[in-house]
């Protein structure tokens, strides 16, 4: 490759550029994946670009109760989310680091809606006459507002699908689009659909470790001394393989507390000109990583094609 020109476009403009033959490779999303473009094919890349919701552990939120968080985690059909929102282009997410060397399978939870309903019944959340669970005679409803960043169609779709599935468990849910100017504050009291994923275990540290300037983690009210200790040990460890076991041990503590519920890893989709040979891709991180061009020095042209 003698020259690479990078264009910054919205997804609809990028698709039009592909149709006009004005780009050789363009990032796209699931809504465009069923299209056909002469001279181009669709490349789907596995990722750790995950979407999940924080579950605030505060007195003001129903998710302060561990059984409620556990029920949500086991009562969500992640594959259904992938099919309905991502048109099949994704994988179930159980952590912020699925498939990476420091990942622990302790995060994985089987889809068990009946078990989720039984757990909520056991913890005094019977279903009320309108199908929403209430707490005994206090008539306190088990309901949530799921926030998402306005303008992000995937996060909006996941929020809506999550709300629908929660209602099937007897948990009331509606959704609300907000801007990033308020999203961080909103997440202190309500679930927010986040996007994470990086080629570093620091993602675990940043999400779950207690903020030195506060009483809880930075992005959602949660704090655990044992988790903090294991994360600190992992960060200070000078042996790579040993550090993996410490990151994994921290995940065992986190998995028991369920401060977040991870939903899906979003496949990265690209329209690629037939005459362009893109090199084999590793697991992609969250969208800020520009992973597709990290090995552009290994790309080549297939002359005589297209």
Secondary structure as GFF3:
##gff-version 3
##sequence-region A 1 306
A	DSSP	alpha_helix	11	19	.	.	.	ID=ss1
A	DSSP	beta_strand	25	28	.	.	.	ID=ss2
A	DSSP	three_ten_helix	30	32	.	.	.	ID=ss3
A	DSSP	beta_strand	40	45	.	.	.	ID=ss4
A	DSSP	beta_strand	50	54	.	.	.	ID=ss5
A	DSSP	three_ten_helix	62	64	.	.	.	ID=ss6
A	DSSP	alpha_helix	66	74	.	.	.	ID=ss7
A	DSSP	alpha_helix	78	85	.	.	.	ID=ss8
A	DSSP	beta_strand	90	92	.	.	.	ID=ss9
A	DSSP	three_ten_helix	105	107	.	.	.	ID=ss10
A	DSSP	alpha_helix	113	122	.	.	.	ID=ss11
A	DSSP	beta_strand	126	127	.	.	.	ID=ss12
A	DSSP	beta_strand	133	135	.	.	.	ID=ss13
A	DSSP	three_ten_helix	136	138	.	.	.	ID=ss14
A	DSSP	beta_strand	140	141	.	.	.	ID=ss15
A	DSSP	beta_strand	143	149	.	.	.	ID=ss16
A	DSSP	alpha_helix	153	168	.	.	.	ID=ss17
A	DSSP	beta_strand	172	178	.	.	.	ID=ss18
A	DSSP	alpha_helix	180	186	.	.	.	ID=ss19
A	DSSP	beta_strand	193	196	.	.	.	ID=ss20
A	DSSP	alpha_helix	202	208	.	.	.	ID=ss21
A	DSSP	alpha_helix	225	236	.	.	.	ID=ss22
A	DSSP	alpha_helix	240	257	.	.	.	ID=ss23
A	DSSP	beta_strand	260	266	.	.	.	ID=ss24
A	DSSP	beta_strand	268	273	.	.	.	ID=ss25
A	DSSP	beta_strand	276	277	.	.	.	ID=ss26
A	DSSP	three_ten_helix	287	289	.	.	.	ID=ss27
A	DSSP	three_ten_helix	291	293	.	.	.	ID=ss28
A	DSSP	three_ten_helix	296	298	.	.	.	ID=ss29
A	DSSP	beta_strand	300	301	.	.	.	ID=ss30
###
